């Protein structure tokens, strides 16, 4: 584990020592996460945002077939009518 001392500037900025930057692979423009743990210690972690290529397909959805607008309206109307009928008939448990 590397330990280095840094300094807070008058603008409250901190320079991350090169050895630490290299150890975590931090680059200019990267984001970091600041956290204060239960001991009151400041924990700084690189915030790695996955690329589009890395998340592509992770939110896979089944393909939805195309339904013409008139057909979609008819289906919606029929389903709403059935729900209303069930509610009025006391069948909606």
Backbone as XML, in Angstrom:
<?xml version="1.0"?>
<chain id="A" units="angstrom">
  <residue number="1" name="UNK">
    <atom name="N" x="0.850" y="-1.178" z="0.000"/>
    <atom name="CA" x="0.000" y="0.000" z="0.000"/>
    <atom name="C" x="0.890" y="1.234" z="0.000"/>
  </residue>
  <residue number="2" name="UNK">
    <atom name="N" x="0.614" y="2.153" z="-0.908"/>
    <atom name="CA" x="1.381" y="3.398" z="-0.985"/>
    <atom name="C" x="0.760" y="4.450" z="-0.083"/>
  </residue>
  <residue number="3" name="UNK">
    <atom name="N" x="1.599" y="5.195" z="0.587"/>
    <atom name="CA" x="1.146" y="6.306" z="1.421"/>
    <atom name="C" x="1.941" y="7.529" z="1.015"/>
  </residue>
  <residue number="4" name="UNK">
    <atom name="N" x="1.265" y="8.585" z="0.695"/>
    <atom name="CA" x="1.902" y="9.841" z="0.321"/>
    <atom name="C" x="1.172" y="10.974" z="1.022"/>
  </residue>
  <residue number="5" name="UNK">
    <atom name="N" x="1.859" y="12.082" z="1.215"/>
    <atom name="CA" x="1.268" y="13.251" z="1.850"/>
    <atom name="C" x="0.978" y="14.283" z="0.776"/>
  </residue>
  <residue number="6" name="UNK">
    <atom name="N" x="-0.218" y="14.851" z="0.833"/>
    <atom name="CA" x="-0.609" y="15.901" z="-0.096"/>
    <atom name="C" x="-0.911" y="17.165" z="0.685"/>
  </residue>
  <residue number="7" name="UNK">
    <atom name="N" x="-1.286" y="18.186" z="-0.032"/>
    <atom name="CA" x="-1.567" y="19.469" z="0.602"/>
    <atom name="C" x="-2.816" y="20.068" z="-0.031"/>
  </residue>
  <residue number="8" name="UNK">
    <atom name="N" x="-3.645" y="20.699" z="0.783"/>
    <atom name="CA" x="-4.838" y="21.371" z="0.298"/>
    <atom name="C" x="-4.460" y="22.815" z="-0.019"/>
  </residue>
  <residue number="9" name="UNK">
    <atom name="N" x="-4.754" y="23.257" z="-1.240"/>
    <atom name="CA" x="-4.409" y="24.623" z="-1.651"/>
    <atom name="C" x="-5.450" y="25.617" z="-1.136"/>
  </residue>
  <residue number="10" name="UNK">
    <atom name="N" x="-5.202" y="26.898" z="-1.384"/>
    <atom name="CA" x="-6.139" y="27.943" z="-0.955"/>
    <atom name="C" x="-7.499" y="27.816" z="-1.649"/>
  </residue>
  <residue number="11" name="UNK">
    <atom name="N" x="-7.539" y="27.094" z="-2.766"/>
    <atom name="CA" x="-8.803" y="26.848" z="-3.478"/>
    <atom name="C" x="-9.377" y="25.474" z="-3.117"/>
  </residue>
  <residue number="12" name="UNK">
    <atom name="N" x="-8.853" y="24.883" z="-2.054"/>
    <atom name="CA" x="-9.276" y="23.565" z="-1.567"/>
    <atom name="C" x="-9.072" y="22.470" z="-2.607"/>
  </residue>
  <residue number="13" name="UNK">
    <atom name="N" x="-8.026" y="22.587" z="-3.397"/>
    <atom name="CA" x="-7.681" y="21.566" z="-4.375"/>
    <atom name="C" x="-6.570" y="20.695" z="-3.810"/>
  </residue>
  <residue number="14" name="UNK">
    <atom name="N" x="-6.565" y="19.438" z="-4.237"/>
    <atom name="CA" x="-5.551" y="18.479" z="-3.797"/>
    <atom name="C" x="-4.903" y="17.889" z="-5.041"/>
  </residue>
  <residue number="15" name="UNK">
    <atom name="N" x="-3.582" y="17.836" z="-5.061"/>
    <atom name="CA" x="-2.873" y="17.164" z="-6.148"/>
    <atom name="C" x="-2.640" y="15.721" z="-5.721"/>
  </residue>
  <residue number="16" name="UNK">
    <atom name="N" x="-3.043" y="14.803" z="-6.580"/>
    <atom name="CA" x="-2.827" y="13.386" z="-6.282"/>
    <atom name="C" x="-1.409" y="13.043" z="-6.710"/>
  </residue>
  <residue number="17" name="UNK">
    <atom name="N" x="-0.583" y="12.556" z="-5.789"/>
    <atom name="CA" x="0.806" y="12.220" z="-6.130"/>
    <atom name="C" x="0.868" y="11.228" z="-7.297"/>
  </residue>
  <residue number="18" name="UNK">
    <atom name="N" x="1.897" y="11.370" z="-8.130"/>
    <atom name="CA" x="2.015" y="10.557" z="-9.342"/>
    <atom name="C" x="2.007" y="9.062" z="-9.052"/>
  </residue>
  <residue number="19" name="UNK">
    <atom name="N" x="2.664" y="8.637" z="-7.986"/>
    <atom name="CA" x="2.695" y="7.205" z="-7.658"/>
    <atom name="C" x="1.283" y="6.673" z="-7.394"/>
  </residue>
  <residue number="20" name="UNK">
    <atom name="N" x="0.469" y="7.472" z="-6.727"/>
    <atom name="CA" x="-0.910" y="7.067" z="-6.438"/>
    <atom name="C" x="-1.733" y="7.079" z="-7.729"/>
  </residue>
  <residue number="21" name="UNK">
    <atom name="N" x="-1.584" y="8.128" z="-8.541"/>
    <atom name="CA" x="-2.313" y="8.210" z="-9.823"/>
    <atom name="C" x="-2.010" y="7.003" z="-10.692"/>
  </residue>
  <residue number="22" name="UNK">
    <atom name="N" x="-0.722" y="6.659" z="-10.775"/>
    <atom name="CA" x="-0.320" y="5.522" z="-11.606"/>
    <atom name="C" x="-0.859" y="4.211" z="-11.051"/>
  </residue>
  <residue number="23" name="UNK">
    <atom name="N" x="-0.874" y="4.088" z="-9.730"/>
    <atom name="CA" x="-1.345" y="2.845" z="-9.104"/>
    <atom name="C" x="-2.818" y="2.577" z="-9.402"/>
  </residue>
  <residue number="24" name="UNK">
    <atom name="N" x="-3.607" y="3.652" z="-9.503"/>
    <atom name="CA" x="-5.041" y="3.464" z="-9.762"/>
    <atom name="C" x="-5.422" y="3.745" z="-11.212"/>
  </residue>
  <residue number="25" name="UNK">
    <atom name="N" x="-4.448" y="4.141" z="-12.020"/>
    <atom name="CA" x="-4.710" y="4.403" z="-13.435"/>
    <atom name="C" x="-5.518" y="5.665" z="-13.673"/>
  </residue>
  <residue number="26" name="UNK">
    <atom name="N" x="-5.361" y="6.664" z="-12.809"/>
    <atom name="CA" x="-6.107" y="7.919" z="-12.951"/>
    <atom name="C" x="-5.502" y="8.784" z="-14.045"/>
  </residue>
  <residue number="27" name="UNK">
    <atom name="N" x="-6.357" y="9.436" z="-14.788"/>
    <atom name="CA" x="-5.934" y="10.314" z="-15.878"/>
    <atom name="C" x="-6.626" y="11.663" z="-15.769"/>
  </residue>
  <residue number="28" name="UNK">
    <atom name="N" x="-6.099" y="12.638" z="-16.492"/>
    <atom name="CA" x="-6.701" y="13.969" z="-16.529"/>
    <atom name="C" x="-8.153" y="13.838" z="-16.984"/>
  </residue>
  <residue number="29" name="UNK">
    <atom name="N" x="-9.050" y="14.489" z="-16.284"/>
    <atom name="CA" x="-10.467" y="14.461" z="-16.643"/>
    <atom name="C" x="-11.255" y="13.358" z="-15.969"/>
  </residue>
  <residue number="30" name="UNK">
    <atom name="N" x="-10.570" y="12.388" z="-15.345"/>
    <atom name="CA" x="-11.279" y="11.324" z="-14.637"/>
    <atom name="C" x="-12.016" y="11.914" z="-13.439"/>
  </residue>
  <residue number="31" name="UNK">
    <atom name="N" x="-13.097" y="11.266" z="-13.057"/>
    <atom name="CA" x="-13.833" y="11.683" z="-11.874"/>
    <atom name="C" x="-13.424" y="10.807" z="-10.701"/>
  </residue>
  <residue number="32" name="UNK">
    <atom name="N" x="-13.490" y="11.389" z="-9.491"/>
    <atom name="CA" x="-13.199" y="10.630" z="-8.278"/>
    <atom name="C" x="-14.363" y="10.788" z="-7.313"/>
  </residue>
  <residue number="33" name="UNK">
    <atom name="N" x="-14.530" y="9.799" z="-6.479"/>
    <atom name="CA" x="-15.588" y="9.785" z="-5.482"/>
    <atom name="C" x="-14.972" y="10.085" z="-4.128"/>
  </residue>
  <residue number="34" name="UNK">
    <atom name="N" x="-15.512" y="11.077" z="-3.430"/>
    <atom name="CA" x="-15.054" y="11.418" z="-2.087"/>
    <atom name="C" x="-16.080" y="10.887" z="-1.095"/>
  </residue>
  <residue number="35" name="UNK">
    <atom name="N" x="-15.580" y="10.225" z="-0.051"/>
    <atom name="CA" x="-16.472" y="9.655" z="0.950"/>
    <atom name="C" x="-15.827" y="9.805" z="2.320"/>
  </residue>
  <residue number="36" name="UNK">
    <atom name="N" x="-16.628" y="10.107" z="3.329"/>
    <atom name="CA" x="-16.139" y="10.141" z="4.708"/>
    <atom name="C" x="-16.690" y="8.891" z="5.381"/>
  </residue>
  <residue number="37" name="UNK">
    <atom name="N" x="-15.792" y="8.024" z="5.866"/>
    <atom name="CA" x="-16.247" y="6.782" z="6.490"/>
    <atom name="C" x="-16.611" y="7.006" z="7.958"/>
  </residue>
  <residue number="38" name="UNK">
    <atom name="N" x="-17.011" y="5.932" z="8.627"/>
    <atom name="CA" x="-17.468" y="6.029" z="10.019"/>
    <atom name="C" x="-16.368" y="6.447" z="10.988"/>
  </residue>
  <residue number="39" name="UNK">
    <atom name="N" x="-15.113" y="6.330" z="10.587"/>
    <atom name="CA" x="-13.987" y="6.758" z="11.430"/>
    <atom name="C" x="-13.635" y="8.226" z="11.187"/>
  </residue>
  <residue number="40" name="UNK">
    <atom name="N" x="-14.353" y="8.889" z="10.282"/>
    <atom name="CA" x="-14.058" y="10.277" z="9.953"/>
    <atom name="C" x="-12.918" y="10.421" z="8.961"/>
  </residue>
  <residue number="41" name="UNK">
    <atom name="N" x="-12.534" y="9.329" z="8.314"/>
    <atom name="CA" x="-11.451" y="9.355" z="7.328"/>
    <atom name="C" x="-12.022" y="9.682" z="5.948"/>
  </residue>
  <residue number="42" name="UNK">
    <atom name="N" x="-11.258" y="10.425" z="5.181"/>
    <atom name="CA" x="-11.661" y="10.738" z="3.812"/>
    <atom name="C" x="-11.143" y="9.628" z="2.903"/>
  </residue>
  <residue number="43" name="UNK">
    <atom name="N" x="-12.041" y="9.044" z="2.160"/>
    <atom name="CA" x="-11.686" y="7.994" z="1.205"/>
    <atom name="C" x="-11.921" y="8.565" z="-0.193"/>
  </residue>
  <residue number="44" name="UNK">
    <atom name="N" x="-10.909" y="8.481" z="-1.040"/>
    <atom name="CA" x="-11.017" y="8.967" z="-2.416"/>
    <atom name="C" x="-10.849" y="7.771" z="-3.339"/>
  </residue>
  <residue number="45" name="UNK">
    <atom name="N" x="-11.828" y="7.570" z="-4.208"/>
    <atom name="CA" x="-11.785" y="6.432" z="-5.131"/>
    <atom name="C" x="-11.993" y="6.913" z="-6.555"/>
  </residue>
  <residue number="46" name="UNK">
    <atom name="N" x="-11.306" y="6.285" z="-7.501"/>
    <atom name="CA" x="-11.584" y="6.623" z="-8.901"/>
    <atom name="C" x="-13.021" y="6.209" z="-9.218"/>
  </residue>
  <residue number="47" name="UNK">
    <atom name="N" x="-13.721" y="7.044" z="-9.925"/>
    <atom name="CA" x="-15.089" y="6.738" z="-10.325"/>
    <atom name="C" x="-15.045" y="6.335" z="-11.780"/>
  </residue>
  <residue number="48" name="UNK">
    <atom name="N" x="-15.162" y="5.064" z="-12.008"/>
    <atom name="CA" x="-15.050" y="4.548" z="-13.365"/>
    <atom name="C" x="-16.435" y="4.425" z="-13.973"/>
  </residue>
  <residue number="49" name="UNK">
    <atom name="N" x="-16.669" y="5.204" z="-14.999"/>
    <atom name="CA" x="-17.942" y="5.162" z="-15.706"/>
    <atom name="C" x="-17.768" y="4.255" z="-16.916"/>
  </residue>
  <residue number="50" name="UNK">
    <atom name="N" x="-18.565" y="3.181" z="-16.994"/>
    <atom name="CA" x="-18.402" y="2.248" z="-18.107"/>
    <atom name="C" x="-18.704" y="2.909" z="-19.450"/>
  </residue>
  <residue number="51" name="UNK">
    <atom name="N" x="-18.027" y="2.430" z="-20.470"/>
    <atom name="CA" x="-18.250" y="2.947" z="-21.818"/>
    <atom name="C" x="-19.534" y="2.348" z="-22.387"/>
  </residue>
  <residue number="52" name="UNK">
    <atom name="N" x="-20.019" y="2.936" z="-23.454"/>
    <atom name="CA" x="-21.220" y="2.435" z="-24.120"/>
    <atom name="C" x="-21.008" y="0.989" z="-24.559"/>
  </residue>
  <residue number="53" name="UNK">
    <atom name="N" x="-19.822" y="0.690" z="-25.080"/>
    <atom name="CA" x="-19.534" y="-0.675" z="-25.526"/>
    <atom name="C" x="-19.608" y="-1.673" z="-24.375"/>
  </residue>
  <residue number="54" name="UNK">
    <atom name="N" x="-19.215" y="-1.247" z="-23.164"/>
    <atom name="CA" x="-19.227" y="-2.149" z="-22.012"/>
    <atom name="C" x="-20.638" y="-2.434" z="-21.510"/>
  </residue>
  <residue number="55" name="UNK">
    <atom name="N" x="-21.544" y="-1.477" z="-21.644"/>
    <atom name="CA" x="-22.897" y="-1.686" z="-21.133"/>
    <atom name="C" x="-23.896" y="-2.088" z="-22.216"/>
  </residue>
  <residue number="56" name="UNK">
    <atom name="N" x="-23.453" y="-2.054" z="-23.466"/>
    <atom name="CA" x="-24.361" y="-2.408" z="-24.555"/>
    <atom name="C" x="-24.911" y="-3.815" z="-24.340"/>
  </residue>
  <residue number="57" name="UNK">
    <atom name="N" x="-26.194" y="-3.915" z="-24.359"/>
    <atom name="CA" x="-26.830" y="-5.216" z="-24.208"/>
    <atom name="C" x="-27.117" y="-5.596" z="-22.769"/>
  </residue>
  <residue number="58" name="UNK">
    <atom name="N" x="-26.604" y="-4.852" z="-21.793"/>
    <atom name="CA" x="-26.847" y="-5.218" z="-20.399"/>
    <atom name="C" x="-28.289" y="-4.948" z="-19.994"/>
  </residue>
  <residue number="59" name="UNK">
    <atom name="N" x="-28.955" y="-4.088" z="-20.717"/>
    <atom name="CA" x="-30.357" y="-3.801" z="-20.452"/>
    <atom name="C" x="-31.221" y="-4.432" z="-21.537"/>
  </residue>
  <residue number="60" name="UNK">
    <atom name="N" x="-30.879" y="-5.656" z="-21.862"/>
    <atom name="CA" x="-31.561" y="-6.362" z="-22.944"/>
    <atom name="C" x="-33.058" y="-6.454" z="-22.671"/>
  </residue>
  <residue number="61" name="UNK">
    <atom name="N" x="-33.825" y="-6.135" z="-23.666"/>
    <atom name="CA" x="-35.271" y="-6.262" z="-23.585"/>
    <atom name="C" x="-35.723" y="-7.176" z="-24.711"/>
  </residue>
  <residue number="62" name="UNK">
    <atom name="N" x="-36.774" y="-7.897" z="-24.414"/>
    <atom name="CA" x="-37.351" y="-8.713" z="-25.469"/>
    <atom name="C" x="-37.854" y="-7.771" z="-26.551"/>
  </residue>
  <residue number="63" name="UNK">
    <atom name="N" x="-37.723" y="-8.204" z="-27.781"/>
    <atom name="CA" x="-38.191" y="-7.360" z="-28.875"/>
    <atom name="C" x="-39.710" y="-7.237" z="-28.811"/>
  </residue>
  <residue number="64" name="UNK">
    <atom name="N" x="-40.170" y="-6.029" z="-28.967"/>
    <atom name="CA" x="-41.601" y="-5.763" z="-28.973"/>
    <atom name="C" x="-42.018" y="-5.633" z="-30.430"/>
  </residue>
  <residue number="65" name="UNK">
    <atom name="N" x="-42.988" y="-6.445" z="-30.795"/>
    <atom name="CA" x="-43.412" y="-6.400" z="-32.190"/>
    <atom name="C" x="-44.223" y="-5.132" z="-32.446"/>
  </residue>
  <residue number="66" name="UNK">
    <atom name="N" x="-44.173" y="-4.690" z="-33.661"/>
    <atom name="CA" x="-44.884" y="-3.477" z="-34.057"/>
    <atom name="C" x="-46.379" y="-3.742" z="-34.060"/>
  </residue>
  <residue number="67" name="UNK">
    <atom name="N" x="-47.119" y="-2.823" z="-33.449"/>
    <atom name="CA" x="-48.578" y="-2.886" z="-33.478"/>
    <atom name="C" x="-49.062" y="-1.547" z="-34.029"/>
  </residue>
  <residue number="68" name="UNK">
    <atom name="N" x="-49.875" y="-1.577" z="-35.060"/>
    <atom name="CA" x="-50.411" y="-0.317" z="-35.590"/>
    <atom name="C" x="-51.170" y="0.443" z="-34.501"/>
  </residue>
  <residue number="69" name="UNK">
    <atom name="N" x="-51.178" y="1.752" z="-34.592"/>
    <atom name="CA" x="-51.782" y="2.598" z="-33.570"/>
    <atom name="C" x="-53.241" y="2.244" z="-33.310"/>
  </residue>
  <residue number="70" name="UNK">
    <atom name="N" x="-54.019" y="2.026" z="-34.355"/>
    <atom name="CA" x="-55.434" y="1.682" z="-34.165"/>
    <atom name="C" x="-55.591" y="0.389" z="-33.371"/>
  </residue>
  <residue number="71" name="UNK">
    <atom name="N" x="-54.742" y="-0.589" z="-33.660"/>
    <atom name="CA" x="-54.788" y="-1.866" z="-32.941"/>
    <atom name="C" x="-54.392" y="-1.672" z="-31.478"/>
  </residue>
  <residue number="72" name="UNK">
    <atom name="N" x="-53.364" y="-0.865" z="-31.216"/>
    <atom name="CA" x="-52.933" y="-0.591" z="-29.842"/>
    <atom name="C" x="-54.044" y="0.097" z="-29.059"/>
  </residue>
  <residue number="73" name="UNK">
    <atom name="N" x="-54.728" y="1.034" z="-29.700"/>
    <atom name="CA" x="-55.858" y="1.710" z="-29.038"/>
    <atom name="C" x="-56.976" y="0.722" z="-28.719"/>
  </residue>
  <residue number="74" name="UNK">
    <atom name="N" x="-57.269" y="-0.175" z="-29.666"/>
    <atom name="CA" x="-58.337" y="-1.152" z="-29.450"/>
    <atom name="C" x="-57.995" y="-2.072" z="-28.278"/>
  </residue>
  <residue number="75" name="UNK">
    <atom name="N" x="-56.736" y="-2.545" z="-28.234"/>
    <atom name="CA" x="-56.300" y="-3.426" z="-27.148"/>
    <atom name="C" x="-56.407" y="-2.702" z="-25.810"/>
  </residue>
  <residue number="76" name="UNK">
    <atom name="N" x="-55.935" y="-1.461" z="-25.771"/>
    <atom name="CA" x="-55.993" y="-0.676" z="-24.543"/>
    <atom name="C" x="-57.439" y="-0.473" z="-24.112"/>
  </residue>
  <residue number="77" name="UNK">
    <atom name="N" x="-58.303" y="-0.129" z="-25.057"/>
    <atom name="CA" x="-59.722" y="0.077" z="-24.757"/>
    <atom name="C" x="-60.332" y="-1.197" z="-24.193"/>
  </residue>
  <residue number="78" name="UNK">
    <atom name="N" x="-60.057" y="-2.333" z="-24.824"/>
    <atom name="CA" x="-60.607" y="-3.609" z="-24.369"/>
    <atom name="C" x="-60.119" y="-3.958" z="-22.966"/>
  </residue>
  <residue number="79" name="UNK">
    <atom name="N" x="-58.824" y="-3.724" z="-22.696"/>
    <atom name="CA" x="-58.283" y="-4.036" z="-21.373"/>
    <atom name="C" x="-58.879" y="-3.131" z="-20.302"/>
  </residue>
  <residue number="80" name="UNK">
    <atom name="N" x="-59.026" y="-1.852" z="-20.615"/>
    <atom name="CA" x="-59.633" y="-0.927" z="-19.656"/>
    <atom name="C" x="-61.094" y="-1.280" z="-19.402"/>
  </residue>
  <residue number="81" name="UNK">
    <atom name="N" x="-61.806" y="-1.648" z="-20.451"/>
    <atom name="CA" x="-63.206" y="-2.043" z="-20.301"/>
    <atom name="C" x="-63.317" y="-3.295" z="-19.434"/>
  </residue>
  <residue number="82" name="UNK">
    <atom name="N" x="-62.420" y="-4.255" z="-19.641"/>
    <atom name="CA" x="-62.439" y="-5.483" z="-18.839"/>
    <atom name="C" x="-62.148" y="-5.177" z="-17.372"/>
  </residue>
  <residue number="83" name="UNK">
    <atom name="N" x="-61.191" y="-4.302" z="-17.105"/>
    <atom name="CA" x="-60.879" y="-3.928" z="-15.719"/>
    <atom name="C" x="-62.066" y="-3.231" z="-15.062"/>
  </residue>
  <residue number="84" name="UNK">
    <atom name="N" x="-62.697" y="-2.326" z="-15.807"/>
    <atom name="CA" x="-63.837" y="-1.597" z="-15.265"/>
    <atom name="C" x="-64.985" y="-2.562" z="-14.971"/>
  </residue>
  <residue number="85" name="UNK">
    <atom name="N" x="-65.211" y="-3.516" z="-15.868"/>
    <atom name="CA" x="-66.257" y="-4.511" z="-15.655"/>
    <atom name="C" x="-65.970" y="-5.337" z="-14.405"/>
  </residue>
  <residue number="86" name="UNK">
    <atom name="N" x="-64.705" y="-5.779" z="-14.252"/>
    <atom name="CA" x="-64.329" y="-6.563" z="-13.079"/>
    <atom name="C" x="-64.528" y="-5.769" z="-11.797"/>
  </residue>
  <residue number="87" name="UNK">
    <atom name="N" x="-64.181" y="-4.507" z="-11.836"/>
    <atom name="CA" x="-64.307" y="-3.654" z="-10.658"/>
    <atom name="C" x="-65.779" y="-3.493" z="-10.270"/>
  </residue>
  <residue number="88" name="UNK">
    <atom name="N" x="-66.634" y="-3.214" z="-11.262"/>
    <atom name="CA" x="-68.057" y="-3.025" z="-10.996"/>
    <atom name="C" x="-68.730" y="-4.325" z="-10.586"/>
  </residue>
  <residue number="89" name="UNK">
    <atom name="N" x="-68.216" y="-5.445" z="-11.064"/>
    <atom name="CA" x="-68.799" y="-6.751" z="-10.758"/>
    <atom name="C" x="-68.281" y="-7.322" z="-9.451"/>
  </residue>
  <residue number="90" name="UNK">
    <atom name="N" x="-67.298" y="-6.656" z="-8.852"/>
    <atom name="CA" x="-66.712" y="-7.157" z="-7.612"/>
    <atom name="C" x="-65.764" y="-8.310" z="-7.832"/>
  </residue>
  <residue number="91" name="UNK">
    <atom name="N" x="-65.264" y="-8.457" z="-9.038"/>
    <atom name="CA" x="-64.359" y="-9.558" z="-9.364"/>
    <atom name="C" x="-62.891" y="-9.168" z="-9.244"/>
  </residue>
  <residue number="92" name="UNK">
    <atom name="N" x="-62.613" y="-7.932" z="-8.842"/>
    <atom name="CA" x="-61.227" y="-7.443" z="-8.781"/>
    <atom name="C" x="-60.641" y="-7.636" z="-7.391"/>
  </residue>
  <residue number="93" name="UNK">
    <atom name="N" x="-60.189" y="-8.807" z="-7.087"/>
    <atom name="CA" x="-59.634" y="-9.085" z="-5.755"/>
    <atom name="C" x="-58.176" y="-8.824" z="-5.722"/>
  </residue>
</chain>
